[in-house]
Amino acid sequence: MVNIGEFARLGGVSTRMLRHYDAIGVLKPADVDPFSGRRSYDVAQLPMLNRLVALKGLGFSLDEVGALLSEGVDPAELHGMLRLRQAEFERRVRQDQHALGRVRARLRLIEQETQVTTHIETKQVDALTLAVLSAAARDASRQSTGAVVQTLFGQVIDRMEAVVADRTTPVAHYVPSSGDEIQVAAGFAVPADSVPGLQTYDLPAAAVASTIHQGPMSGIAAAYQTLAQWAEAEGHHDALESPRWREHYLEADGIDETHWIIELQLELT
């Protein structure tokens, strides 16, 4: 048996929280001195405390935590519940990141209204896991790559809907292949878990130069030219020798492309 201070240290919580857990009946001490009122805990209670902290940290209320622990949830069932809650939080993070990208794009468009030239931003982007399908386009022309991307996204959406997979942040990645061919991967940001019927595709963290294109995809060539001209002027010759492009579709719903917003990125490293 250990005193409340030592049990709090071992469990990574405060003594105040342990007293609160005791008061509401979620985690009672193993012994309470009838004269001094000092609480003592058994080291064997640490797994219970660990479960309590994990459940609370993942958003369960203390009432829910108490009910779950009192029902004697076995480790396998608890693991499954935590995995579901983890997936929900990951989905919210992806949605928030996509929403943040849209807000930033709108701000950049507003800034461009007062500038003569298109705004180019250089930044470090985090690694991103996608569920994709991939295929080769015969060359780098928009006519060729656009047809491939459209077909791939249609197939990806069908397969994700079939398994009720969450879709956020559509991305297309273009990588030079053999000859004039361009390897195209198109899909959606997902957690690390794979989506049945789709490839797991890891976009590495990278330094990129980016610009925002608003309007139909038929006009995105101007954004590509702007980034290429900027890279040439800034001395990023390596990035243009075998260019890797990313298209993040921040707003791309519906057939009418008038208000579509795409962030175009050229990988610099």
Solvent accessible surface area in square Angstrom, and as a share of the most:
residue,aa,sasa,rsa
1,M,136,0.61
2,V,33,0.19
3,N,93,0.48
4,I,23,0.12
5,G,35,0.34
6,E,56,0.25
7,F,0,0.00
8,A,4,0.03
9,R,162,0.59
10,L,76,0.38
11,G,15,0.14
12,G,69,0.66
13,V,31,0.18
14,S,50,0.32
15,T,45,0.26
16,R,165,0.60
17,M,35,0.16
18,L,1,0.00
19,R,109,0.40
20,H,76,0.34
21,Y,6,0.02
22,D,12,0.06
23,A,87,0.67
24,I,80,0.41
25,G,47,0.45
26,V,21,0.12
27,L,9,0.04
28,K,113,0.48
29,P,17,0.10
30,A,55,0.43
31,D,70,0.36
32,V,73,0.42
33,D,51,0.27
34,P,118,0.74
35,F,194,0.81
36,S,68,0.44
37,G,35,0.34
38,R,185,0.68
39,R,61,0.22
40,S,28,0.18
41,Y,0,0.00
42,D,59,0.31
43,V,74,0.43
44,A,80,0.62
45,Q,35,0.16
46,L,31,0.15
47,P,77,0.48
48,M,76,0.34
49,L,0,0.00
50,N,86,0.44
51,R,71,0.26
52,L,0,0.00
53,V,59,0.34
54,A,39,0.30
55,L,0,0.00
56,K,81,0.34
57,G,65,0.62
58,L,47,0.23
59,G,49,0.47
60,F,24,0.10
61,S,56,0.36
62,L,35,0.17
63,D,123,0.64
64,E,83,0.37
65,V,0,0.00
66,G,19,0.18
67,A,48,0.38
68,L,26,0.13
69,L,19,0.09
70,S,94,0.60
71,E,129,0.58
72,G,57,0.55
73,V,13,0.08
74,D,71,0.37
75,P,90,0.56
76,A,82,0.63
77,E,96,0.43
78,L,13,0.07
79,H,115,0.51
80,G,32,0.31
81,M,46,0.21
82,L,37,0.19
83,R,104,0.38
84,L,135,0.67
85,R,64,0.24
86,Q,71,0.31
87,A,49,0.38
88,E,51,0.23
89,F,70,0.29
90,E,56,0.25
91,R,73,0.27
92,R,118,0.43
93,V,78,0.45
94,R,22,0.08
95,Q,72,0.32
96,D,95,0.49
97,Q,105,0.47
98,H,26,0.12
99,A,35,0.27
100,L,83,0.41
101,G,17,0.16
102,R,80,0.29
103,V,83,0.48
104,R,139,0.51
105,A,1,0.01
106,R,96,0.35
107,L,97,0.48
108,R,15,0.05
109,L,25,0.12
110,I,101,0.51
111,E,81,0.37
112,Q,35,0.16
113,E,138,0.62
114,T,122,0.71
115,Q,82,0.36
116,V,157,0.90
117,T,103,0.60
118,T,55,0.32
119,H,51,0.23
120,I,33,0.17
121,E,56,0.25
122,T,77,0.45
123,K,62,0.26
124,Q,123,0.55
125,V,24,0.14
126,D,118,0.61
127,A,68,0.52
128,L,42,0.21
129,T,33,0.19
130,L,0,0.00
131,A,3,0.02
132,V,0,0.00
133,L,18,0.09
134,S,38,0.24
135,A,38,0.29
136,A,49,0.38
137,A,2,0.01
138,R,157,0.57
139,D,43,0.22
140,A,75,0.58
141,S,52,0.33
142,R,63,0.23
143,Q,147,0.65
144,S,4,0.03
145,T,6,0.04
146,G,19,0.18
147,A,60,0.46
148,V,28,0.16
149,V,11,0.06
150,Q,141,0.63
151,T,77,0.45
152,L,9,0.04
153,F,27,0.11
154,G,35,0.34
155,Q,77,0.34
156,V,0,0.00
157,I,53,0.27
158,D,94,0.49
159,R,103,0.37
160,M,0,0.00
161,E,103,0.46
162,A,83,0.64
163,V,65,0.37
164,V,137,0.79
165,A,27,0.21
166,D,44,0.23
167,R,89,0.33
168,T,14,0.08
169,T,17,0.10
170,P,24,0.15
171,V,0,0.00
172,A,0,0.00
173,H,5,0.02
174,Y,10,0.04
175,V,25,0.14
176,P,43,0.27
177,S,51,0.33
178,S,80,0.51
179,G,79,0.76
180,D,112,0.58
181,E,70,0.32
182,I,22,0.11
183,Q,70,0.31
184,V,0,0.00
185,A,2,0.02
186,A,0,0.00
187,G,0,0.00
188,F,15,0.06
189,A,1,0.01
190,V,12,0.07
191,P,36,0.23
192,A,88,0.68
193,D,80,0.41
194,S,80,0.52
195,V,13,0.08
196,P,91,0.57
197,G,50,0.49
198,L,18,0.09
199,Q,84,0.37
200,T,70,0.41
201,Y,55,0.21
202,D,102,0.53
203,L,1,0.00
204,P,80,0.50
205,A,56,0.43
206,A,2,0.02
207,A,25,0.19
208,V,0,0.00
209,A,0,0.00
210,S,0,0.00
211,T,0,0.00
212,I,9,0.04
213,H,21,0.09
214,Q,77,0.34
215,G,5,0.05
216,P,62,0.39
217,M,25,0.11
218,S,99,0.64
219,G,37,0.36
220,I,1,0.00
221,A,48,0.37
222,A,64,0.50
223,A,9,0.07
224,Y,42,0.16
225,Q,107,0.48
226,T,37,0.22
227,L,0,0.00
228,A,31,0.24
229,Q,121,0.54
230,W,54,0.19
231,A,0,0.00
232,E,96,0.43
233,A,87,0.68
234,E,100,0.45
235,G,42,0.41
236,H,61,0.27
237,H,94,0.42
238,D,117,0.61
239,A,10,0.08
240,L,47,0.23
241,E,138,0.62
242,S,65,0.42
243,P,37,0.24
244,R,108,0.39
245,W,29,0.10
246,R,3,0.01
247,E,0,0.00
248,H,23,0.10
249,Y,13,0.05
250,L,11,0.05
251,E,49,0.22
252,A,30,0.23
253,D,132,0.68
254,G,57,0.55
255,I,172,0.88
256,D,98,0.51
257,E,50,0.23
258,T,71,0.42
259,H,124,0.55
260,W,39,0.14
261,I,0,0.00
262,I,0,0.00
263,E,13,0.06
264,L,0,0.00
265,Q,5,0.02
266,L,0,0.00
267,E,16,0.07
268,L,33,0.16
269,T,122,0.71
